[in-house]
């Protein structure tokens, strides 16, 4: 579970970190939850189609 409550900005580097974390932890798609996403961050995640890789709450 990753709490993004304090995040104010997400760019391609942040998206890459999330993908690398998923690979490092060897978690299948959808097993890691991204919680408390601010609307601006949630928009970026959906534009990048991260709902297919993570559970976004």
MOPAC internal coordinates of N, CA, C and O (Angstrom, degrees):
PM7 1SCF
backbone

  N    0.0000 0     0.00 0     0.00 0    0    0    0
  C    1.4392 1     0.00 0     0.00 0    1    0    0
  C    1.5312 1   108.03 1     0.00 0    2    1    0
  O    1.2310 1   121.06 1   -49.18 1    3    2    1
  N    1.3272 1   115.57 1   130.82 1    3    2    1
  C    1.4567 1   121.59 1   178.61 1    5    3    2
  C    1.5259 1   107.52 1  -119.25 1    6    5    3
  O    1.2310 1   120.66 1   -59.66 1    7    6    5
  N    1.3225 1   116.34 1   120.34 1    7    6    5
  C    1.4618 1   121.92 1  -179.63 1    9    7    6
  C    1.5297 1   108.62 1   -93.76 1   10    9    7
  O    1.2310 1   120.66 1   -64.90 1   11   10    9
  N    1.3260 1   116.34 1   115.10 1   11   10    9
  C    1.4643 1   121.64 1  -177.62 1   13   11   10
  C    1.5248 1   112.28 1  -101.55 1   14   13   11
  O    1.2310 1   120.05 1  -160.44 1   15   14   13
  N    1.3023 1   117.52 1    19.56 1   15   14   13
  C    1.4687 1   122.83 1  -177.17 1   17   15   14
  C    1.5256 1   112.43 1   -53.17 1   18   17   15
  O    1.2310 1   119.81 1   140.20 1   19   18   17
  N    1.3302 1   117.98 1   -39.80 1   19   18   17
  C    1.4649 1   121.98 1  -176.08 1   21   19   18
  C    1.5295 1   113.22 1   -88.09 1   22   21   19
  O    1.2310 1   119.95 1   174.80 1   23   22   21
  N    1.3212 1   117.70 1    -5.20 1   23   22   21
  C    1.4705 1   120.59 1  -178.34 1   25   23   22
  C    1.5265 1   110.11 1   -72.46 1   26   25   23
  O    1.2310 1   121.12 1   -43.35 1   27   26   25
  N    1.3208 1   115.47 1   136.65 1   27   26   25
  C    1.4560 1   120.17 1   178.04 1   29   27   26
  C    1.5154 1   111.67 1  -116.97 1   30   29   27
  O    1.2310 1   120.13 1   166.38 1   31   30   29
  N    1.3358 1   117.35 1   -13.62 1   31   30   29
  C    1.4593 1   121.90 1  -174.20 1   33   31   30
  C    1.5203 1   108.04 1  -154.28 1   34   33   31
  O    1.2310 1   120.66 1   -36.91 1   35   34   33
  N    1.3397 1   116.35 1   143.09 1   35   34   33
  C    1.4613 1   120.33 1   176.08 1   37   35   34
  C    1.5240 1   107.27 1  -140.50 1   38   37   35
  O    1.2310 1   120.81 1   -55.77 1   39   38   37
  N    1.3303 1   116.05 1   124.23 1   39   38   37
  C    1.4574 1   120.63 1   176.53 1   41   39   38
  C    1.5280 1   108.84 1  -118.51 1   42   41   39
  O    1.2310 1   120.58 1    11.21 1   43   42   41
  N    1.3263 1   116.51 1  -168.79 1   43   42   41
  C    1.4660 1   119.67 1  -176.63 1   45   43   42
  C    1.5250 1   111.95 1   -63.76 1   46   45   43
  O    1.2310 1   120.02 1   150.52 1   47   46   45
  N    1.3236 1   117.56 1   -29.48 1   47   46   45
  C    1.4703 1   119.63 1   177.22 1   49   47   46
  C    1.5296 1   110.41 1   -65.38 1   50   49   47
  O    1.2310 1   120.20 1   137.57 1   51   50   49
  N    1.3252 1   117.22 1   -42.43 1   51   50   49
  C    1.4687 1   121.22 1   177.65 1   53   51   50
  C    1.5177 1   111.48 1   -64.21 1   54   53   51
  O    1.2310 1   120.54 1   138.92 1   55   54   53
  N    1.3295 1   116.57 1   -41.08 1   55   54   53
  C    1.4668 1   119.96 1   177.72 1   57   55   54
  C    1.5289 1   110.27 1   -63.40 1   58   57   55
  O    1.2310 1   120.73 1   139.63 1   59   58   57
  N    1.3281 1   116.22 1   -40.37 1   59   58   57
  C    1.4592 1   120.25 1   178.51 1   61   59   58
  C    1.5185 1   112.19 1   -63.66 1   62   61   59
  O    1.2310 1   120.45 1   141.33 1   63   62   61
  N    1.3173 1   116.74 1   -38.67 1   63   62   61
  C    1.4629 1   120.65 1   177.86 1   65   63   62
  C    1.5238 1   110.49 1   -61.94 1   66   65   63
  O    1.2310 1   120.37 1   137.80 1   67   66   65
  N    1.3290 1   116.91 1   -42.20 1   67   66   65
  C    1.4699 1   120.00 1   178.29 1   69   67   66
  C    1.5260 1   111.04 1   -61.94 1   70   69   67
  O    1.2310 1   120.29 1   137.26 1   71   70   69
  N    1.3462 1   117.05 1   -42.74 1   71   70   69
  C    1.4659 1   120.29 1   179.15 1   73   71   70
  C    1.5275 1   111.31 1   -66.37 1   74   73   71
  O    1.2310 1   120.24 1   138.40 1   75   74   73
  N    1.3328 1   117.16 1   -41.60 1   75   74   73
  C    1.4764 1   120.33 1   178.22 1   77   75   74
  C    1.5197 1   111.02 1   -64.35 1   78   77   75
  O    1.2310 1   120.24 1   142.15 1   79   78   77
  N    1.3257 1   117.14 1   -37.85 1   79   78   77
  C    1.4629 1   121.33 1   177.96 1   81   79   78
  C    1.5328 1   109.84 1   -61.82 1   82   81   79
  O    1.2310 1   121.00 1   136.57 1   83   82   81
  N    1.3278 1   115.69 1   -43.43 1   83   82   81
  C    1.4642 1   120.04 1   179.93 1   85   83   82
  C    1.5320 1   110.44 1   -62.19 1   86   85   83
  O    1.2310 1   120.52 1   136.46 1   87   86   85
  N    1.3345 1   116.61 1   -43.54 1   87   86   85
  C    1.4783 1   120.66 1   177.82 1   89   87   86
  C    1.5274 1   111.11 1   -63.94 1   90   89   87
  O    1.2310 1   120.51 1   134.06 1   91   90   89
  N    1.3258 1   116.64 1   -45.94 1   91   90   89
  C    1.4630 1   121.78 1  -178.06 1   93   91   90
  C    1.5279 1   111.64 1   -61.12 1   94   93   91
  O    1.2310 1   120.96 1   139.27 1   95   94   93
  N    1.3262 1   115.77 1   -40.73 1   95   94   93
  C    1.4620 1   120.03 1  -179.17 1   97   95   94
  C    1.5274 1   112.58 1   -81.43 1   98   97   95
  O    1.2310 1   120.74 1   173.28 1   99   98   97
  N    1.3245 1   116.19 1    -6.72 1   99   98   97
  C    1.4729 1   122.09 1  -179.95 1  101   99   98
  C    1.5291 1   111.91 1    55.76 1  102  101   99
  O    1.2310 1   121.02 1  -136.09 1  103  102  101
  N    1.3339 1   115.65 1    43.91 1  103  102  101
  C    1.4605 1   120.98 1   179.88 1  105  103  102
  C    1.5254 1   109.38 1   -98.66 1  106  105  103
  O    1.2310 1   119.97 1   -43.20 1  107  106  105
  N    1.3221 1   117.67 1   136.80 1  107  106  105
  C    1.4626 1   120.06 1   177.64 1  109  107  106
  C    1.5328 1   110.91 1   -70.86 1  110  109  107
  O    1.2310 1   121.07 1   -17.35 1  111  110  109
  N    1.3240 1   115.56 1   162.65 1  111  110  109
  C    1.4622 1   120.96 1   178.36 1  113  111  110
  C    1.5226 1   110.66 1   -52.90 1  114  113  111
  O    1.2310 1   120.89 1   -44.90 1  115  114  113
  N    1.3126 1   115.89 1   135.10 1  115  114  113
  C    1.4571 1   121.78 1   176.13 1  117  115  114
  C    1.5155 1   115.22 1    87.02 1  118  117  115
  O    1.2310 1   119.46 1   172.50 1  119  118  117
  N    1.3251 1   118.64 1    -7.50 1  119  118  117
  C    1.4636 1   119.38 1  -177.43 1  121  119  118
  C    1.5364 1   112.35 1   -80.99 1  122  121  119
  O    1.2310 1   120.22 1   150.44 1  123  122  121
  N    1.3234 1   117.19 1   -29.56 1  123  122  121
  C    1.4660 1   120.83 1   179.41 1  125  123  122
  C    1.5300 1   108.78 1   -90.21 1  126  125  123
  O    1.2310 1   121.06 1   -49.36 1  127  126  125
  N    1.3256 1   115.57 1   130.64 1  127  126  125
  C    1.4675 1   121.36 1   178.51 1  129  127  126
  C    1.5163 1   110.00 1   -99.90 1  130  129  127
  O    1.2310 1   120.85 1   -43.37 1  131  130  129
  N    1.3191 1   115.99 1   136.63 1  131  130  129
  C    1.4568 1   122.73 1   171.99 1  133  131  130
  C    1.5215 1   105.72 1  -106.82 1  134  133  131
  O    1.2310 1   120.28 1   -67.84 1  135  134  133
  N    1.3365 1   117.08 1   112.16 1  135  134  133
  C    1.4583 1   120.41 1  -172.77 1  137  135  134
  C    1.5258 1   111.70 1  -112.94 1  138  137  135
  O    1.2310 1   121.25 1   -19.28 1  139  138  137
  N    1.3190 1   115.21 1   160.72 1  139  138  137
  C    1.4718 1   123.28 1   177.59 1  141  139  138
  C    1.5243 1   112.31 1    54.73 1  142  141  139
  O    1.2310 1   120.56 1  -138.16 1  143  142  141
  N    1.3253 1   116.54 1    41.84 1  143  142  141
  C    1.4630 1   120.75 1  -179.48 1  145  143  142
  C    1.5258 1   110.34 1   -76.82 1  146  145  143
  O    1.2310 1   119.73 1   -55.81 1  147  146  145
  N    1.3269 1   118.13 1   124.19 1  147  146  145
  C    1.4601 1   119.90 1   172.02 1  149  147  146
  C    1.5408 1   109.49 1   -61.72 1  150  149  147
  O    1.2310 1   120.32 1   -24.70 1  151  150  149
  N    1.3127 1   117.00 1   155.30 1  151  150  149
  C    1.4678 1   120.65 1  -176.20 1  153  151  150
  C    1.5294 1   112.87 1   -55.83 1  154  153  151
  O    1.2310 1   120.01 1   138.84 1  155  154  153
  N    1.3333 1   117.59 1   -41.16 1  155  154  153
  C    1.4677 1   120.71 1  -179.04 1  157  155  154
  C    1.5293 1   110.96 1   -63.13 1  158  157  155
  O    1.2310 1   120.34 1   139.66 1  159  158  157
  N    1.3173 1   116.96 1   -40.34 1  159  158  157
  C    1.4724 1   121.57 1   178.67 1  161  159  158
  C    1.5204 1   109.76 1   -69.54 1  162  161  159
  O    1.2310 1   120.61 1   137.51 1  163  162  161
  N    1.3092 1   116.44 1   -42.49 1  163  162  161
  C    1.4635 1   121.02 1   179.84 1  165  163  162
  C    1.5293 1   110.61 1   -59.78 1  166  165  163
  O    1.2310 1   120.46 1   140.27 1  167  166  165
  N    1.3353 1   116.72 1   -39.73 1  167  166  165
  C    1.4654 1   121.18 1   178.14 1  169  167  166
  C    1.5326 1   110.33 1   -60.66 1  170  169  167
  O    1.2310 1   120.25 1   134.72 1  171  170  169
  N    1.3239 1   117.13 1   -45.28 1  171  170  169
  C    1.4710 1   121.32 1   179.07 1  173  171  170
  C    1.5234 1   110.19 1   -62.34 1  174  173  171
  O    1.2310 1   120.22 1   136.35 1  175  174  173
  N    1.3256 1   117.19 1   -43.65 1  175  174  173
  C    1.4657 1   121.04 1  -179.54 1  177  175  174
  C    1.5253 1   111.37 1   -61.61 1  178  177  175
  O    1.2310 1   120.22 1   138.78 1  179  178  177
  N    1.3279 1   117.18 1   -41.22 1  179  178  177
  C    1.4611 1   119.60 1  -179.85 1  181  179  178
  C    1.5268 1   112.06 1   -73.63 1  182  181  179
  O    1.2310 1   119.80 1   144.86 1  183  182  181
  N    1.3177 1   117.99 1   -35.14 1  183  182  181
  C    1.4685 1   120.42 1   175.39 1  185  183  182
  C    1.5228 1   109.94 1   -61.17 1  186  185  183
  O    1.2310 1   120.77 1   141.10 1  187  186  185
  N    1.3374 1   116.14 1   -38.90 1  187  186  185
  C    1.4703 1   121.64 1   179.90 1  189  187  186
  C    1.5341 1   112.45 1   -82.35 1  190  189  187
  O    1.2310 1   120.27 1  -176.89 1  191  190  189
  N    1.3324 1   117.09 1     3.11 1  191  190  189
  C    1.4739 1   122.92 1   178.78 1  193  191  190
  C    1.5289 1   112.94 1    62.47 1  194  193  191
  O    1.2310 1   120.53 1  -147.79 1  195  194  193
  N    1.3361 1   116.60 1    32.21 1  195  194  193
  C    1.4557 1   120.48 1   180.00 1  197  195  194
  C    1.5248 1   112.51 1   -73.14 1  198  197  195
  O    1.2310 1   119.45 1   169.39 1  199  198  197
  N    1.3118 1   118.65 1   -10.61 1  199  198  197
  C    1.4579 1   119.62 1   176.05 1  201  199  198
  C    1.5349 1   110.65 1   -66.13 1  202  201  199
  O    1.2310 1   120.44 1   163.25 1  203  202  201
  N    1.3336 1   116.76 1   -16.75 1  203  202  201
  C    1.4638 1   120.18 1   176.61 1  205  203  202
  C    1.5290 1   111.72 1   -82.32 1  206  205  203
  O    1.2310 1   120.06 1   160.77 1  207  206  205
  N    1.3324 1   117.50 1   -19.23 1  207  206  205
  C    1.4709 1   121.68 1  -178.01 1  209  207  206
  C    1.5203 1   113.83 1  -106.12 1  210  209  207
  O    1.2310 1   120.51 1   153.58 1  211  210  209
  N    1.3568 1   116.64 1   -26.42 1  211  210  209
  C    1.4643 1   121.91 1  -175.33 1  213  211  210
  C    1.5261 1   109.74 1  -133.73 1  214  213  211
  O    1.2310 1   120.84 1   -22.58 1  215  214  213
  N    1.3142 1   116.00 1   157.42 1  215  214  213
  C    1.4720 1   120.93 1   168.97 1  217  215  214
  C    1.5100 1   107.12 1   -87.50 1  218  217  215
  O    1.2310 1   120.46 1   -61.83 1  219  218  217
  N    1.3177 1   116.73 1   118.17 1  219  218  217
  C    1.4695 1   120.90 1  -177.56 1  221  219  218
  C    1.5183 1   108.21 1  -105.33 1  222  221  219
  O    1.2310 1   121.46 1   -59.35 1  223  222  221
  N    1.3208 1   114.82 1   120.65 1  223  222  221
  C    1.4765 1   121.09 1  -178.10 1  225  223  222
  C    1.5060 1   109.66 1  -116.93 1  226  225  223
  O    1.2310 1   120.10 1   180.00 1  227  226  225

